[in-house]
Amino acid sequence: MSEKRNSVPAGSIRFIASAGTGKTHQVTSFYTALILGRPYPEEELGPLAAGAVFPGGDRVPCEEILMLTFARNAASEMRCRITAAIERQLDRDPDRADFYWSLLRRISGAVISTIHSFGQRLIAQNALNLGIAPDFSVLEEEEADRILKEVMAGELRRTLALGPPEEREALETLCLGRKPGNLIGAAGSFLRRCQSLGLDISVLAEEELVPLPPA
């Protein structure tokens, strides 16, 4: 006797699987089911009964769906797969060609993007409220790294030349036997590490950042 599956619609769903096992296929199938008004999953999927996540019937406008990923290639791949699925449906159901053509036109403007791109769009739409220029641009990682190194190098030179005696002595000790570039690189790595951990080093005392040498 087969086990009866739970047909109650799921409130949320996670796909947990290793690379290359079909997560993108399932996510794009779910998206396609929403905009076409078809049940998802169409057949039993693990512990989920057919239609347990979305029963179908009513269609969800693509303008009301937010689809985010981490990589640009992944976002492009998902949009291509969804577009291809609509085109296949157009071939199968020519009587509703107007609807599918409309959907194909609208899907090009649907939010299927990286998290960073979506965040940039939100900031651009609310730039004035945030107090920044509407024509702001996002630094590429390499450019941001170059600027950070330039700022730290300038600050190092300024402190060594004009800083208080105790700061100059501490920096001279750190620089002793080290190349300035290596010191700057280590400081940059330290700052990025603190940022990734959510640490605000500006509130820490100096002795908590760099242990003082014994007297």
N, C-alpha and C positions, 0 to 999 in steps of 0.2 A: 504494500500500500504506500503510495507516494505521499510525502509530506506536503501539506497544504501551505502555500506561501502567503505571507501577510500582504494583503492588498491595500492597506492603509497608505496614503501618499506620504512619502518621506519629507520631513521638513528641511533636511540638508543631506548632502552626500559628499563623500570623499573618495577619490580614487588613489589608492596607495599601491604602487607597483614600481618595479625597476624600469630602467630605460628600455625603450623598444618593445614594450608589452601592450601598447594600444591605448594609453591615456589620452593622447591627442584625438584619436578616433572617437573615443567615448564622449569627450567634452564637446567636440564639434557635432557629434550626433545629437547630443542633448540640446545644443543651441538650435540645430536645424529642426528638431522636433518642436521646440517652443515657437519658432516663427511660422512653421507650417501647420501647427495645431495637431500634431501626431503624438501618440503616447510614447513615453520614454520610461524605461527601456521598452523596445518593441517586443522583446522576448525576455524570459527570465535571465537575470544577470546576477549571479551569485545568490545572495539572500533576498534580492529584490524581485518581486513579481512584476510581470509586464504591466506598465503604466503606473508603477508605485511611486515614481518620482514626479511624473507629470501625466495626468490621465488623458490629455489631448482634448480635442474639441475646440475650445477657444484658442485663438492665436495670440501670441505675445508680440507686439511690435518690436522690431529690431532696435528702434530708438530708445526702448525702455530696458535694454539689456546691456550690462557692463561686462565685458569679457577682457580680462587682463592676463598677461603673462610676463615673464622676465626678459626674454630675448626677442630682438626684432625679427629674427628668422622664424621664430615660433609664431609670432603674431601674423606674419605674412602667410605662413603655411596654414594657419587656422582660417584666415579669410578666404584663401584659395579653395580650401576643402568645402567650406560652407557655400561659396559661390558655385562650385562644381555640383554640389548636391541640389541646389535650386535649378541649375540648368538641366540636370537629369530629370527632375520632376516636371520641368517644362516640356521635355520630349515625351514623357509618359502621359501627360494630361494637357494636351494642346487646347482643350476647351476653356481652360482657365489661364490662357497665355497672358492676358492683361495683368492679372494678379502677380504672376511670376516675374514678368518684365518690370513691374513696379518694384517688386522686392529686390530684384537685381540692381536697380538704380539706387535704391535706398541703402542696400548693404554696403555700398562703397563708402558711405558716410557714417556707418555704424561704429561704435566705440569697440574696436577689437585692436588692442594696442598693448604696449609694454606699460608697466606700472609707472616708470619714469615719464613716458610720453603723456600719460593721462594726468599725472601730477603737474607737468608743465602746462598742459591745457587749462587745468583748474586755476593755476596761478595767473596765467595770461588773462583769463576771463575776470579775475578779481584783483588785477594788478593795482588799480587805483586805491581800492580799499586796503590793500596790503602796504601801500606806500612805496611801490617800486615802479619803475618805468615800464609802460606796456610793451615796449620793444626789447625787453630783456632777452638775453640768450643764455643758454646753459653751457658751461664750460665742459669740454671734453676732459676725460680723466688725465690725459697726458699734459694738457695745458694747465689744468689746476695744479698738478704736481710741480710743473715748472715755476709757476707763480709762487707757490708755497716755498720752494727752495730759494727763490730770489728774495722773498721777504725775510726768511730766516737768516740768509747770508748777510743781508743788510743789517738786521738786528744784531747779529753776532759782531760785525765790524763796529757798529755804533757803541755797543756795550764795552767792547775791548778798548775803544778809544775814549769814550766819554762817560761810561757808567761809573757808579759809586765804587770805591776801592774794593769792597767785599765782593761785589758782583764780578769785577774784573779779575780778581784773584781766583774766584771759583771757576770762571770760564777758562782762564789760563791753565788751571790745573786739568780741566777736562780736555783742553786742546793739546796738552803736553804729549808728544809722541803720536799724535793722531793727525790725519789730514783733515782740513776743514770740511771737505766734501763728505767724508765718512761721518763726521760728527753731525752734519746737517741731515744726512740720510737717516741716521739713527734717530734723531729728534723727530723727523717726519714720520717714521715708522711708529714711534711711540705715540704721537698725536693721533694717527689713524687707528691704532689699537684702542686708545682711550675712547675715540669716537664710536667705534664698533661696539664697545661695551657700555656706551651711554654714560661715561664718566666725565664730569665737569672738573677739569684740573684747576680751573681758575679759583676754586674755593679751597684748594689744599694749601697748606703751609709749605714753604720751600723744603723743609727737612723731611716732609712726607714724600716729596718727589725725588730728591737726590739725597741719600744719606751723607751726612757731613763726615769728613775724615776725622780720625781721632786727634785730639789736641796734642 
